[in-house]
Amino acid sequence: MNGNSTRRVVVEPGGTGVVAHVGLHALGHFADRSGLGDALSSWIPWSGSGFPVHDRGKVLVQTALMLAGGGESCLDIEHLRSGADLFGSVPSDTTVARTFHEITPSTRAGIAEAMAEMRAEVWSRSSATTGSDRVFLDIDASLVEIHSENKEQTAPTFKGGFGFHPLFCFADCTGETLSALLRPGNAGSNTVADHITVLDGGIDQLPADIARGHRAGDDPELVNRDVVMRADSAGCTEDFLAACRARNVGFFVSARSNAQVTAAIFDAIGTEEVWLDALAQDGEMKEGAAVAELTSLIDGKKLPSRTRLIIRREPLHPGAQRSLFPSLDYRYWGFYTDQDGDPRELDVTMRAHAHVESHIQRLKDSGLCRFPFAGVADRGFSPVSITELPQLVGAGSGRCEG
C-alpha cells in the first residue's frame, strides 16, 4: 500500500485562490521523503479480512499532522479530509481511533525500532550528527495542564494545576525528542526510575554505532562514541548518576543546595585566586561572572569516581533565580560532572542544557498539549512532532506550563 501522507504538488505564491494547510503539507512531504509512513506500516497489525483501505503508517503520520495543525480530537482529521488536493485520501475519525486501538505494547516496540532505523539513516547524512564529537542527551520535564478530572493518569501538579508531568530526553545536536514518559501531574521531579527509563529509551533511539557500549553493564571497551547526559537538579541523585556510570554515559547535573556545597562556597569566598573569569557561549569573557572548581572542598564518597564540583557566580540582578548560597553580592549556581577539561569550558557546556526549553516549547507548539483520547494503554508515550508520533497518548486538550 501507499504510505505517503501527501500528494505531489507544486506550491506557488500569488493567484486568487486560498489553499488551507499548505504548511502541514510541507511537513507531510518531509515525512514522505524520509519514508516515515512506509517504515511504520509494517509494524501496525491488521486483523480484518483483505487489506485496510488506509495504510496504517499513513494514518499515524496524518494524525500527527492534524495535531500539529491544532487538532484536539479524532474528529479534527476532517480538516485534512477537506484538503484532498494536498493530502489525498485521508482516513475518517473512526479509522484513526481504530488504528490506535490496534496498537499493542509489542507494536509500540516495533514503532520505536522503525523510528530508530529511520533516525540512523537521517543522521548518517547530516554534518550535525556525523564525526566523533560527544553526543549530548538532555533530560527535563514539563507540565501539561488538563481541564478535566476524567482523564486517565492526570493528577494535581506542584504548581497548583492539574494534568500531566511528562519527562523527556532530547538529542542536543538536532533537538529531536528521543524518548519521553507520560506521568501524572504529581509525579516526583527526582524519581530515579523515571530518569533511567527515558535515558535508556533515548540510548535505544541512537544509531547503533553511537549506542554501542552504552547499555547497562556494557564493557567500556565497546564504546565507539562518547555519550553525555545533562539534567537539572532533578537528576542529581546518587542512584541515577550510578546508572549513568553503569552505561558508560558521562554526566552534567545541577548541584542541589546542601551543607557540603554551602560550606565549599563559604570557604572559597575571599579566595579570589580560585575564581576564573567565566566564558559566554561564543567563547568571549562574560563580564562580572566567574567559575571555580571546588571538588577538593567536598566529600564525594557517595558520588561516582572522578566527579567534579564546578561553581559559577554572577552579580545579583532583579529576578535572579534562587542561589545555592545566601549572598548580598552574587548568585551562586553549580553542577557536578565527570568530564575532563577546563572548568570554564565545562560551565559553558552545562549552560547549553538550557536548549531544552526551546525543545519543549517546540513540542507544545506542535501538539504536545493536545491529547485526542481519554485512556492510556501504558505509561510511555512519544510527543507529537513530524518525527515523533503520538503513540497511545491519553486525555483531552489542555494548557501547558513550563
Secondary structure, 3 states (H helix, E strand, C coil): CCCCCCCCCCCCCCCCCCCCCHHHHHHHHHHHHCCHHHHHHCCCCCCCCCCCCCCHHHHHHHHHHHHHCCCCCHHHHHHHHCCHHHHCCCCCHHHHHHHHHCCCHHHHHHHHHHHHHHHHHHHCCCCCCCCCCCEEEEEEECEEEECCCCCCCCEECCCCCEEECCEEEEECCCCCEEEEECCECCCCCCCHHHHHHHHHHHHHCCCHHHHCCCCCCCCHHHCCCCEEEEECHHHCCHHHHHHHHHCCCEEEEECCCCHHHHHHHHHHCCCHHHCEEEECCCCCEEEEEEEEECHHHCCCCCCCCCCEEEEEEEECCCCCCCCCCCCCCEEEEEEEECCCCCHHHHHHHHHHHHHHHHHHHHHHHHHHCCCCECCCCCCECCCCCCCCCCCCCCECCEEEEC
